[in-house]
Amino acid sequence: MQHGWEGVVLRALRGKDFVLTVRGSERVGEQYQRVRVEDGGLLAACPPHPAMWVRLWFEHDGRPHQRAYTLVDPDPAGGTFDLEFALHDGPAAHWSLAARPGATIDATVQGTRAESAPPGTRVAHLVGDTASLPAVNSLLDAHPAAPVRVWLEAGHPSDRDLPVRARDRHEVVWVDRAGPPGEALRAAVLAAWTPPGALDPERDWFWVACEAATTRALVRHLRRDLGVGKARVSGVGYWSAT
């Protein structure tokens, strides 16, 4: 597939292109499809890190269309990883449901960066939803013995059944969506951060990855109102409600 002007820009930014080959797929809960792929040399060229993502290319209305997906359970030795797709009306979901062993898809690595709590972090705070749950799980895997507080927005009742890789020192709070996406999640997180001692601006680490407007609001609150330094806040808008 030709990648159009976006592909030209990504190549100029030193993006690396790969072809992934489907090995198999399975349903995860009611709303998600997991696809296992052979990496086409991707993991050897770009060693995996927590919350690593790639750009996948789909055809939509005769034009190239790219979306970012987090690597799930990357296995450099075996050259495989999984990808998880939300099942809604769109080219990515349609591709995931139709994918059969041997099918291929183009992928580009550009823009991803390692996410990890700095050494000496008191508590890591992770805020996400089902779109960022694969990244949340990779961060929990990367910090198995560290204190971590997680807030996740559930857009459907079945979302609460999705696997969260929490260990003994990981606290997970699901927040049901009520009203516009992110509104209830934002209120719950702000309430949790309000009591004295709930967070330490100098020793805690914050990773926020949910609906774009909600992400911006929470990051702004951390930086402007709570005085958290830039190095201790990571914010990524995973999708936009508008």
LOPAVEX-736832 format. One record per residue: residue in three letters; residue number from 1; x, y, z of N, C-alpha, C in turn. Coordinates in Angstrom, 2 decimals. Atoms other than C-alpha are relative to their C-alpha. Layout:
N
<site ALA NUM <X Y Z> <X Y Z> <X Y Z>>
...
# end
This chain:
242
<site MET 1 <0.84 -1.20 0.00> <0.00 0.00 0.00> <0.88 1.25 0.00>>
<site GLN 2 <-0.65 -1.30 -0.03> <1.20 3.51 -0.82> <-0.51 0.78 1.21>>
<site HIS 3 <0.38 -0.66 -1.25> <1.20 5.69 2.32> <-0.31 1.48 -0.16>>
<site GLY 4 <0.40 -1.38 0.24> <0.50 9.06 0.70> <0.93 1.01 0.66>>
<site TRP 5 <-0.83 -1.08 -0.53> <1.73 12.37 2.06> <0.42 -0.26 1.45>>
<site GLU 6 <-0.39 0.31 -1.37> <1.68 11.10 5.66> <1.23 -0.90 0.03>>
<site GLY 7 <-1.16 0.87 0.08> <4.13 8.39 4.68> <1.26 0.76 -0.36>>
<site VAL 8 <-1.15 -0.83 0.37> <6.41 10.97 3.07> <0.52 0.75 1.23>>
<site VAL 9 <-0.39 -0.73 -1.21> <6.40 13.02 6.29> <0.69 -0.93 1.00>>
<site LEU 10 <-0.58 0.94 -0.96> <7.10 9.96 8.45> <1.39 -0.47 -0.43>>
<site ARG 11 <-1.33 0.37 0.47> <10.01 8.92 6.26> <1.00 1.14 0.23>>
<site ALA 12 <-0.87 -1.15 -0.25> <11.43 12.45 6.54> <0.38 0.09 1.48>>
<site LEU 13 <-0.26 0.02 -1.44> <11.18 12.02 10.33> <0.71 -1.28 0.44>>
<site ARG 14 <-0.76 1.23 -0.25> <13.21 8.79 10.05> <-0.88 -1.14 0.51>>
<site GLY 15 <0.85 1.13 -0.31> <10.22 6.51 10.44> <0.50 -1.27 -0.68>>
<site LYS 16 <-0.44 1.29 0.53> <10.98 2.82 9.90> <-1.22 -0.83 -0.37>>
<site ASP 17 <1.14 0.75 0.51> <8.60 0.72 7.80> <0.23 -1.51 0.09>>
<site PHE 18 <-0.05 1.45 -0.12> <7.80 -2.96 8.33> <-1.30 -0.59 -0.55>>
<site VAL 19 <1.20 0.73 0.41> <5.34 -5.56 7.06> <-0.26 -1.08 1.05>>
<site LEU 20 <0.39 0.97 -1.02> <3.51 -7.56 9.75> <-0.86 -1.08 -0.65>>
<site THR 21 <0.76 1.13 0.54> <2.04 -11.00 9.05> <-0.84 -0.62 1.10>>
<site VAL 22 <0.92 0.52 -1.00> <-0.99 -12.32 10.90> <0.27 -1.48 0.27>>
<site ARG 23 <-0.10 1.40 -0.41> <-0.56 -15.54 12.87> <-1.33 -0.56 0.47>>
<site GLY 24 <1.29 0.45 -0.50> <-3.99 -15.71 14.47> <-0.71 1.14 0.70>>
<site SER 25 <0.76 -1.04 -0.70> <-6.69 -13.78 16.32> <-1.01 -0.64 0.93>>
<site GLU 26 <0.99 0.47 -0.95> <-9.17 -14.10 19.16> <-0.78 1.18 0.56>>
<site ARG 27 <0.81 -1.04 -0.61> <-11.99 -12.13 20.76> <0.41 0.17 1.46>>
<site VAL 28 <-0.28 -0.32 -1.39> <-11.25 -10.38 24.06> <-1.19 0.78 0.53>>
<site GLY 29 <1.21 -0.65 -0.46> <-14.46 -9.57 25.90> <-0.98 0.17 -1.14>>
<site GLU 30 <1.03 -0.21 1.01> <-17.41 -8.26 23.93> <0.39 1.03 -1.05>>
<site GLN 31 <-0.24 -1.18 0.83> <-15.81 -5.19 22.38> <1.37 0.05 -0.66>>
<site TYR 32 <-1.38 -0.09 0.46> <-12.23 -6.11 21.41> <0.44 -1.27 -0.71>>
<site GLN 33 <-0.60 1.10 0.74> <-10.29 -8.30 18.99> <1.51 0.08 0.13>>
<site ARG 34 <-1.45 0.05 -0.12> <-6.69 -9.38 19.60> <0.57 -0.77 -1.19>>
<site VAL 35 <-0.63 0.61 1.17> <-4.49 -10.18 16.58> <1.48 -0.20 0.29>>
<site ARG 36 <-1.44 0.28 -0.18> <-1.09 -11.88 16.86> <0.68 0.08 -1.36>>
<site VAL 37 <-0.71 -0.19 1.26> <1.46 -10.94 14.22> <1.47 -0.38 0.13>>
<site GLU 38 <-1.45 0.08 0.13> <4.97 -11.82 13.10> <0.49 1.40 -0.32>>
<site ASP 39 <-0.38 -1.41 -0.01> <6.97 -8.62 13.38> <0.77 0.48 -1.23>>
<site GLY 40 <-0.73 -0.44 1.19> <8.87 -8.58 10.06> <1.31 0.70 0.31>>
<site GLY 41 <-1.27 -0.61 -0.40> <12.07 -7.64 11.90> <-0.13 1.25 0.84>>
<site LEU 42 <0.22 -1.25 -0.73> <10.49 -4.75 13.82> <0.67 -0.01 1.38>>
<site LEU 43 <-0.51 0.01 -1.37> <11.49 -5.84 17.34> <1.53 -0.06 0.05>>
<site ALA 44 <-1.46 0.01 0.05> <15.09 -6.46 16.30> <0.53 1.39 -0.32>>
<site ALA 45 <-0.44 -1.34 0.39> <15.36 -3.02 14.71> <-0.38 1.06 1.03>>
<site CYS 46 <0.52 -0.97 -0.97> <13.36 -1.23 17.43> <-0.32 -0.74 1.29>>
<site PRO 47 <0.23 0.77 -1.23> <13.78 -2.92 20.84> <-1.22 0.52 0.77>>
<site PRO 48 <1.24 -0.43 -0.66> <10.48 -2.86 22.77> <0.24 0.68 1.33>>
<site HIS 49 <-0.04 -0.70 -1.28> <9.84 -0.62 25.75> <-1.44 0.14 0.50>>
<site PRO 50 <1.37 -0.15 -0.51> <6.83 -0.01 28.05> <-0.79 1.04 -0.79>>
<site ALA 51 <0.93 -0.87 0.73> <3.85 1.56 26.24> <0.43 0.27 -1.44>>
<site MET 52 <-0.44 -0.17 1.39> <5.53 1.12 22.84> <-1.18 -0.14 -0.95>>
<site TRP 53 <1.08 0.06 0.98> <3.23 1.77 19.89> <0.56 0.13 -1.42>>
<site VAL 54 <-0.35 -0.08 1.42> <3.32 1.50 16.11> <-1.18 0.59 -0.76>>
<site ARG 55 <1.04 -0.51 0.90> <1.38 3.11 13.28> <-0.35 -1.09 -1.01>>
<site LEU 56 <0.47 0.97 0.98> <-0.70 0.67 11.24> <-0.72 0.73 -1.13>>
<site TRP 57 <0.57 -0.64 1.18> <-1.84 1.50 7.72> <-1.18 -0.81 -0.53>>
<site PHE 58 <1.21 0.61 0.53> <-5.37 0.76 6.49> <-0.46 0.80 -1.22>>
<site GLU 59 <0.60 -0.71 1.13> <-7.20 1.63 3.30> <-1.41 0.41 0.37>>
<site HIS 60 <1.32 -0.52 -0.33> <-10.27 3.83 3.78> <-0.46 0.93 -1.11>>
<site ASP 61 <0.51 -0.78 1.13> <-12.32 5.18 0.88> <1.08 0.22 -1.06>>
<site GLY 62 <-1.01 -0.05 1.04> <-9.42 4.41 -1.44> <1.25 0.77 0.36>>
<site ARG 63 <-1.18 -0.76 -0.42> <-6.88 6.37 0.60> <0.65 -0.65 1.21>>
<site PRO 64 <-0.67 0.57 -1.18> <-4.24 5.36 3.17> <-0.45 0.69 1.27>>
<site HIS 65 <0.54 -0.48 -1.27> <-5.32 5.76 6.77> <0.82 -0.66 1.10>>
<site GLN 66 <-0.86 0.59 -1.02> <-2.97 5.29 9.75> <-0.50 0.30 1.40>>
<site ARG 67 <0.40 -0.12 -1.39> <-3.72 4.70 13.41> <1.06 -0.66 0.88>>
<site ALA 68 <-1.03 0.51 -0.91> <-1.49 4.01 16.43> <-0.57 -1.09 0.90>>
<site TYR 69 <0.40 1.11 -0.86> <-1.66 0.75 18.40> <1.18 -0.43 0.87>>
<site THR 70 <-1.02 0.44 -0.95> <0.23 -0.41 21.49> <0.36 -1.46 -0.24>>
<site LEU 71 <-0.45 1.39 0.07> <2.32 -3.56 21.28> <-0.38 -0.72 1.28>>
<site VAL 72 <0.38 0.83 -1.14> <0.97 -6.29 23.56> <0.88 -1.24 0.01>>
<site ASP 73 <-0.85 1.18 -0.17> <3.35 -8.97 24.87> <1.02 -0.16 -1.12>>
<site PRO 74 <-1.03 0.16 1.04> <6.21 -8.27 22.45> <1.02 -1.06 0.40>>
<site ASP 75 <-0.94 1.10 -0.23> <8.52 -11.28 22.12> <1.13 0.13 -1.02>>
<site PRO 76 <-1.09 -0.18 0.96> <11.82 -10.26 20.49> <0.62 -1.31 -0.47>>
<site ALA 77 <-0.61 1.28 0.38> <13.15 -13.83 20.54> <-0.85 -0.71 -1.05>>
<site GLY 78 <0.89 0.67 0.95> <10.10 -15.16 18.71> <-0.42 0.88 -1.15>>
<site GLY 79 <0.37 -0.91 1.07> <9.58 -12.06 16.59> <-1.50 0.17 -0.15>>
<site THR 80 <1.46 -0.15 0.05> <5.90 -11.69 17.53> <-0.47 1.02 1.03>>
<site PHE 81 <0.71 -0.78 -1.01> <3.53 -9.37 19.35> <-1.48 -0.01 -0.35>>
<site ASP 82 <1.44 -0.08 0.21> <-0.22 -8.87 19.74> <-0.41 1.46 -0.17>>
<site LEU 83 <0.63 -1.31 0.14> <-2.42 -5.92 18.81> <-1.46 -0.15 0.38>>
<site GLU 84 <1.40 0.08 -0.42> <-5.84 -5.16 20.31> <-0.80 1.13 -0.64>>
<site PHE 85 <0.83 -0.93 0.76> <-8.64 -3.46 18.36> <-1.38 0.12 0.65>>
<site ALA 86 <1.38 -0.24 -0.44> <-11.84 -1.86 19.66> <-0.92 -0.25 -1.19>>
<site LEU 87 <0.90 0.39 1.08> <-14.76 -3.20 17.64> <-1.11 1.04 -0.18>>
<site HIS 88 <1.01 -0.98 0.39> <-16.59 -0.20 16.24> <0.07 0.14 -1.52>>
<site ASP 89 <0.07 -0.11 1.46> <-17.43 0.89 12.70> <1.18 0.82 -0.51>>
<site GLY 90 <-1.17 -0.68 0.53> <-14.08 1.71 11.12> <0.91 -0.98 -0.68>>
<site PRO 91 <-0.86 0.90 0.78> <-11.37 0.32 8.85> <0.88 -0.89 0.87>>
<site ALA 92 <-0.87 0.82 -0.85> <-9.15 -0.91 11.71> <-0.78 -1.18 0.59>>
<site ALA 93 <0.82 1.08 -0.55> <-11.94 -2.90 13.37> <-0.38 -1.00 -1.07>>
<site HIS 94 <0.37 0.90 1.10> <-13.06 -4.30 10.02> <1.19 -0.90 -0.37>>
<site TRP 95 <-1.18 0.79 0.34> <-9.50 -5.39 9.26> <0.25 -1.08 1.05>>
<site SER 96 <-0.31 0.96 -1.06> <-9.05 -7.08 12.65> <-0.95 -1.19 -0.04>>
<site LEU 97 <0.97 1.10 0.05> <-12.22 -9.14 12.22> <0.21 -0.89 -1.22>>
<site ALA 98 <-0.20 0.76 1.24> <-11.32 -10.19 8.68> <1.37 -0.66 -0.07>>
<site ALA 99 <-1.39 0.48 0.10> <-7.63 -10.91 9.38> <0.08 -1.50 0.23>>
<site ARG 100 <-0.22 1.44 -0.09> <-6.62 -14.52 8.81> <1.51 -0.26 -0.07>>
<site PRO 101 <-1.43 0.30 0.08> <-3.22 -16.22 9.17> <0.53 0.16 -1.42>>
<site GLY 102 <-0.61 -0.28 1.30> <-0.96 -15.08 6.35> <-0.30 1.37 -0.54>>
<site ALA 103 <0.30 -1.36 0.43> <-2.62 -11.70 5.88> <1.09 0.94 0.49>>
<site THR 104 <-1.05 -0.94 -0.37> <-0.25 -8.73 6.03> <-0.56 1.40 0.19>>
<site ILE 105 <0.35 -1.40 -0.17> <-0.41 -5.11 7.13> <1.29 0.79 0.18>>
<site ASP 106 <-1.17 -0.86 -0.12> <2.09 -2.26 6.86> <0.01 0.69 1.36>>
<site ALA 107 <-0.16 -0.69 -1.28> <3.46 -0.69 10.04> <1.20 0.94 -0.09>>
<site THR 108 <-1.10 -0.97 -0.07> <5.66 2.34 10.72> <0.28 0.31 1.47>>
<site VAL 109 <-0.42 -0.39 -1.35> <7.64 3.03 13.90> <0.56 1.41 -0.08>>
<site GLN 110 <-0.48 -1.39 -0.07> <8.00 6.76 14.52> <-0.78 0.71 1.10>>
<site GLY 111 <0.65 -0.80 -1.03> <7.28 8.85 17.60> <-0.15 -0.67 1.35>>
<site THR 112 <0.15 0.68 -1.28> <7.07 6.18 20.28> <1.23 0.25 0.87>>
<site ARG 113 <-1.11 -0.22 -0.93> <9.21 6.70 23.39> <-0.24 -0.83 1.26>>
<site ALA 114 <0.10 0.80 -1.22> <9.95 4.76 26.55> <-0.71 0.79 1.09>>
<site GLU 115 <0.72 -0.59 -1.12> <7.59 5.48 29.44> <0.34 -0.80 1.26>>
<site SER 116 <-0.35 0.70 -1.22> <8.73 4.66 32.97> <0.10 0.98 1.15>>
<site ALA 117 <-0.12 -0.84 -1.19> <8.56 6.04 36.49> <1.48 0.25 0.31>>
<site PRO 118 <-1.40 -0.28 -0.34> <11.81 7.81 37.46> <0.43 -0.77 1.24>>
<site PRO 119 <-0.49 0.67 -1.21> <14.01 6.07 40.04> <-0.38 0.79 1.26>>
<site GLY 120 <0.36 -0.65 -1.25> <12.89 6.80 43.59> <-1.43 0.48 0.06>>
<site THR 121 <1.41 -0.42 0.00> <9.24 7.38 42.65> <-0.74 -0.61 1.18>>
<site ARG 122 <0.79 0.47 -1.14> <6.94 7.14 45.67> <-1.21 -0.81 -0.47>>
<site VAL 123 <1.19 0.65 0.56> <3.72 6.28 43.78> <-0.12 0.41 -1.47>>
<site ALA 124 <0.31 -0.30 1.40> <2.95 6.02 40.06> <-1.52 0.07 -0.14>>
<site HIS 125 <1.43 -0.19 0.23> <-0.49 7.33 39.03> <-0.26 -0.17 -1.50>>
<site LEU 126 <0.32 0.26 1.40> <-1.89 5.93 35.76> <-1.49 0.27 -0.23>>
<site VAL 127 <1.39 -0.33 0.32> <-5.08 7.35 34.22> <-0.24 -0.37 -1.46>>
<site GLY 128 <0.25 0.43 1.36> <-6.54 5.69 31.15> <-1.41 -0.48 -0.21>>
<site ASP 129 <1.29 0.61 0.33> <-9.43 3.89 29.52> <0.30 -1.26 -0.80>>
<site THR 130 <-0.25 1.26 0.70> <-9.89 0.79 27.40> <0.89 0.19 -1.22>>
<site ALA 131 <-0.89 -0.24 1.14> <-8.09 2.42 24.46> <1.46 -0.08 0.41>>
<site SER 132 <-1.38 0.00 -0.47> <-4.94 2.82 26.54> <0.31 -1.16 0.94>>
<site LEU 133 <-0.22 1.11 -0.92> <-5.38 -0.36 28.62> <1.21 -0.86 -0.37>>
<site PRO 134 <-1.22 0.75 0.30> <-2.69 -2.28 26.66> <1.27 0.71 0.49>>
<site ALA 135 <-1.16 -0.74 -0.49> <-0.22 0.50 27.52> <0.04 -0.02 1.53>>
<site VAL 136 <0.06 0.09 -1.46> <-1.40 0.53 31.15> <0.56 -1.35 0.46>>
<site ASN 137 <-0.49 1.33 -0.38> <-0.78 -3.22 31.34> <1.51 -0.12 -0.18>>
<site SER 138 <-1.45 0.08 0.20> <2.71 -2.82 29.90> <0.74 0.76 1.09>>
<site LEU 139 <-0.62 -0.75 -1.09> <3.49 -0.21 32.56> <-0.10 -0.77 1.32>>
<site LEU 140 <0.11 0.84 -1.19> <2.16 -2.50 35.30> <1.02 -1.14 -0.05>>
<site ASP 141 <-1.02 1.05 0.14> <4.39 -5.27 33.93> <1.39 0.55 0.29>>
<site ALA 142 <-1.32 -0.60 -0.18> <7.34 -2.86 34.02> <0.26 0.41 1.44>>
<site HIS 143 <-0.14 -0.42 -1.39> <6.68 -1.92 37.67> <-0.76 -0.97 0.91>>
<site PRO 144 <0.79 1.02 -0.71> <5.52 -5.19 39.28> <-0.02 0.16 1.51>>
<site ALA 145 <-0.08 -0.10 -1.45> <6.63 -4.34 42.83> <-0.18 1.42 0.51>>
<site ALA 146 <0.11 -1.40 -0.40> <6.11 -0.56 42.85> <-1.45 0.35 0.34>>
<site PRO 147 <1.36 -0.47 -0.27> <3.09 1.22 44.37> <-0.55 0.74 -1.23>>
<site VAL 148 <0.62 -0.61 1.18> <0.78 2.12 41.47> <-1.49 0.16 0.26>>
<site ARG 149 <1.44 -0.24 -0.06> <-2.69 3.70 41.47> <-0.50 0.20 -1.42>>
<site VAL 150 <0.51 0.00 1.37> <-4.75 3.17 38.31> <-1.47 0.38 0.01>>
<site TRP 151 <1.40 -0.32 0.25> <-7.99 4.80 37.18> <-0.29 -0.30 -1.46>>
<site LEU 152 <0.37 0.38 1.36> <-9.73 3.36 34.11> <-1.47 0.32 -0.24>>
<site GLU 153 <1.38 -0.27 0.37> <-12.87 4.57 32.37> <-0.59 -1.19 -0.75>>
<site ALA 154 <0.71 1.09 0.67> <-15.35 1.86 31.37> <-1.13 0.60 -0.84>>
<site GLY 155 <1.05 -0.51 0.88> <-17.44 2.79 28.34> <-1.16 -0.95 -0.15>>
<site HIS 156 <1.02 1.04 0.05> <-19.39 -0.49 28.46> <0.09 -0.84 1.26>>
<site PRO 157 <-0.07 0.83 -1.21> <-20.33 -2.74 31.40> <1.02 -1.13 -0.12>>
<site SER 158 <-0.93 1.12 0.17> <-18.23 -5.56 29.91> <1.46 0.42 0.08>>
<site ASP 159 <-1.39 -0.45 -0.07> <-15.10 -3.38 29.97> <0.65 -0.39 1.32>>
<site ARG 160 <-0.56 0.34 -1.31> <-14.68 -4.17 33.65> <0.54 -1.43 0.06>>
<site ASP 161 <-0.49 1.38 0.04> <-14.04 -7.80 32.69> <1.31 -0.14 -0.77>>
<site LEU 162 <-1.25 0.07 0.74> <-11.01 -6.92 30.57> <1.16 -0.23 0.97>>
<site PRO 163 <-1.10 0.31 -0.91> <-7.74 -8.22 32.03> <0.87 1.22 0.31>>
<site VAL 164 <-0.92 -1.04 -0.48> <-5.76 -5.71 34.10> <1.09 -0.71 0.80>>
<site ARG 165 <-1.11 0.78 -0.57> <-2.31 -6.97 35.12> <0.50 0.60 1.31>>
<site ALA 166 <-0.34 -0.60 -1.28> <-2.38 -5.63 38.66> <0.63 -1.03 0.93>>
<site ARG 167 <-0.64 0.81 -1.03> <-0.11 -7.02 41.38> <-0.41 0.50 1.38>>
<site ASP 168 <0.40 -0.28 -1.37> <-0.26 -6.76 45.16> <0.02 1.48 0.34>>
<site ARG 169 <-0.14 -1.42 -0.37> <0.86 -3.11 45.34> <-0.65 0.92 -1.03>>
<site HIS 170 <0.69 -0.78 1.02> <-1.32 -1.98 42.43> <-1.48 0.13 0.37>>
<site GLU 171 <1.41 -0.28 -0.30> <-4.69 -0.35 43.16> <-0.69 0.43 -1.28>>
<site VAL 172 <0.71 -0.30 1.25> <-7.19 -0.29 40.27> <-1.42 0.45 0.31>>
<site VAL 173 <1.35 -0.54 -0.16> <-10.35 1.84 40.18> <-0.63 0.15 -1.38>>
<site TRP 174 <0.76 -0.19 1.23> <-12.86 1.49 37.35> <-1.04 1.09 0.21>>
<site VAL 175 <0.97 -1.09 -0.05> <-15.03 4.54 36.63> <-0.93 -0.15 -1.20>>
<site ASP 176 <0.95 0.15 1.10> <-18.20 4.05 34.58> <-0.22 1.35 -0.69>>
<site ARG 177 <0.25 -1.22 0.76> <-18.69 6.59 31.81> <-1.42 0.48 0.27>>
<site ALA 178 <1.30 -0.62 -0.23> <-21.53 8.97 32.66> <0.05 1.39 -0.61>>
<site GLY 179 <-0.09 -1.27 0.70> <-22.21 11.88 30.35> <1.06 -0.06 -1.08>>
<site PRO 180 <-1.03 -0.02 1.05> <-19.55 12.98 27.85> <1.20 -0.86 0.38>>
<site PRO 181 <-1.19 0.81 -0.30> <-16.49 10.71 27.54> <1.02 0.76 0.83>>
<site GLY 182 <-1.04 -0.58 -0.84> <-13.94 11.41 30.25> <-0.50 0.85 1.15>>
<site GLU 183 <0.49 -0.92 -1.04> <-16.18 13.60 32.41> <0.01 -0.66 1.38>>
<site ALA 184 <0.03 0.68 -1.29> <-16.77 11.07 35.20> <1.40 -0.43 0.43>>
<site LEU 185 <-1.38 0.39 -0.31> <-13.17 9.84 34.98> <0.76 1.19 0.57>>
<site ARG 186 <-0.69 -1.21 -0.47> <-11.84 13.37 35.36> <-0.43 0.36 1.42>>
<site ALA 187 <0.50 -0.35 -1.33> <-14.08 14.03 38.38> <0.53 -0.96 1.05>>
<site ALA 188 <-0.47 0.99 -0.97> <-13.05 10.79 40.08> <1.48 0.18 0.31>>
<site VAL 189 <-1.44 -0.16 -0.20> <-9.34 11.40 39.56> <0.29 1.27 0.79>>
<site LEU 190 <-0.22 -1.25 -0.73> <-9.49 15.02 40.72> <-0.39 -0.15 1.47>>
<site ALA 191 <0.41 0.22 -1.38> <-11.38 13.93 43.84> <1.05 -0.82 0.76>>
<site ALA 192 <-1.01 0.84 -0.65> <-8.73 11.30 44.57> <1.29 0.76 0.27>>
<site TRP 193 <-1.24 -0.77 -0.16> <-5.90 13.82 44.17> <-0.15 1.18 0.96>>
<site THR 194 <0.24 -1.20 -0.80> <-7.51 16.49 46.38> <0.44 -0.11 1.46>>
<site PRO 195 <-0.33 0.04 -1.43> <-7.01 15.22 49.98> <1.48 0.23 0.26>>
<site PRO 196 <-1.42 -0.20 -0.36> <-3.78 16.32 51.71> <0.74 -1.33 0.08>>
<site GLY 197 <-0.80 1.21 -0.03> <-1.08 13.72 51.21> <-0.35 -1.02 -1.06>>
<site ALA 198 <0.40 0.96 1.03> <-2.85 12.03 48.30> <1.07 -0.16 -1.07>>
<site LEU 199 <-1.09 0.08 0.96> <0.09 12.83 46.07> <1.16 0.86 0.47>>
<site ASP 200 <-1.21 -0.75 -0.31> <3.62 14.16 46.30> <0.53 0.56 -1.32>>
<site PRO 201 <-0.41 -0.57 1.28> <4.43 16.61 43.47> <1.47 -0.23 -0.35>>
<site GLU 202 <-1.43 0.15 0.26> <8.16 16.01 43.87> <0.46 -1.45 -0.09>>
<site ARG 203 <-0.45 1.40 -0.03> <8.23 12.22 44.25> <-0.92 -0.96 -0.73>>
<site ASP 204 <0.92 0.87 0.74> <5.20 10.83 42.39> <0.19 0.19 -1.50>>
<site TRP 205 <-0.06 -0.05 1.46> <4.94 10.10 38.66> <-1.41 -0.19 -0.55>>
<site PHE 206 <1.36 -0.02 0.52> <1.84 10.67 36.54> <0.01 -0.29 -1.50>>
<site TRP 207 <0.14 0.37 1.41> <0.92 9.02 33.23> <-1.49 0.05 -0.33>>
<site VAL 208 <1.41 -0.22 0.32> <-2.36 10.20 31.68> <-0.19 -0.25 -1.49>>
<site ALA 209 <0.21 0.35 1.41> <-3.63 8.65 28.44> <-1.44 -0.45 -0.18>>
<site CYS 210 <1.42 0.31 0.19> <-7.34 8.84 27.70> <-0.53 0.94 -1.09>>
<site GLU 211 <0.57 -0.92 0.98> <-9.72 11.04 25.68> <0.79 1.31 0.03>>
<site ALA 212 <-0.97 -1.09 0.13> <-7.74 14.05 24.41> <-0.31 1.19 0.90>>
<site ALA 213 <0.33 -1.16 -0.82> <-9.63 16.86 26.18> <0.17 -0.32 1.48>>
<site THR 214 <-0.17 0.41 -1.39> <-9.65 14.91 29.45> <1.48 -0.06 0.36>>
<site THR 215 <-1.45 0.06 -0.24> <-5.92 14.25 29.15> <0.56 1.40 0.19>>
<site ARG 216 <-0.52 -1.37 -0.12> <-5.20 17.94 28.58> <-0.41 0.64 1.32>>
<site ALA 217 <0.49 -0.62 -1.23> <-7.35 18.99 31.54> <0.74 -0.54 1.22>>
<site LEU 218 <-0.67 0.59 -1.15> <-5.71 16.55 33.96> <1.48 0.39 0.05>>
<site VAL 219 <-1.41 -0.42 0.03> <-2.17 17.37 32.82> <0.13 1.46 0.40>>
<site ARG 220 <-0.02 -1.41 -0.37> <-2.92 21.09 33.11> <-0.18 0.17 1.51>>
<site HIS 221 <0.22 -0.08 -1.45> <-4.24 20.57 36.65> <1.26 -0.41 0.77>>
<site LEU 222 <-1.22 0.45 -0.67> <-1.12 18.64 37.65> <1.09 1.06 -0.07>>
<site ARG 223 <-1.11 -0.93 0.20> <1.27 21.21 36.20> <-0.29 1.37 0.64>>
<site ARG 224 <0.29 -1.37 -0.43> <-0.49 24.50 37.00> <-0.50 0.09 1.44>>
<site ASP 225 <0.65 -0.10 -1.31> <-2.54 23.78 40.11> <0.73 -0.76 1.10>>
<site LEU 226 <-0.65 0.83 -1.02> <-0.56 21.07 41.88> <1.51 0.12 -0.01>>
<site GLY 227 <-1.43 -0.26 0.00> <2.94 22.15 40.89> <0.88 -1.18 -0.32>>
<site VAL 228 <-0.81 1.17 0.37> <4.10 18.84 39.45> <0.93 0.39 -1.15>>
<site GLY 229 <-0.98 -0.34 1.03> <7.28 19.22 37.39> <-0.24 -0.75 -1.30>>
<site LYS 230 <0.22 0.57 1.34> <7.26 18.50 33.67> <0.57 -1.40 -0.12>>
<site ALA 231 <-0.65 1.30 0.12> <9.62 15.54 34.05> <-0.80 -1.11 0.67>>
<site ARG 232 <0.77 1.01 -0.73> <7.09 13.78 36.30> <-1.42 -0.15 -0.53>>
<site VAL 233 <1.33 0.11 0.61> <4.06 14.10 34.00> <0.16 -0.41 -1.46>>
<site SER 234 <0.05 0.41 1.40> <3.45 12.25 30.75> <-1.47 -0.07 -0.41>>
<site GLY 235 <1.39 -0.03 0.45> <0.22 12.96 28.86> <-0.12 -0.28 -1.49>>
<site VAL 236 <0.24 0.36 1.40> <-1.04 11.41 25.61> <-1.50 -0.11 -0.23>>
<site GLY 237 <1.41 0.13 0.37> <-4.47 11.97 24.09> <-0.17 -1.18 -0.94>>
<site TYR 238 <0.11 1.21 0.81> <-5.36 8.50 22.81> <-1.08 0.09 -1.07>>
<site TRP 239 <1.06 -0.16 0.98> <-8.52 9.58 21.00> <-0.76 1.28 0.32>>
<site SER 240 <0.74 -1.24 -0.19> <-10.84 12.55 20.58> <-1.50 -0.25 -0.13>>
<site ALA 241 <1.45 0.16 0.04> <-14.56 12.71 21.33> <-0.65 0.93 -1.00>>
<site THR 242 <0.57 -0.96 0.95> <-15.04 15.58 18.85> <0.61 -0.19 -1.37>>
# end
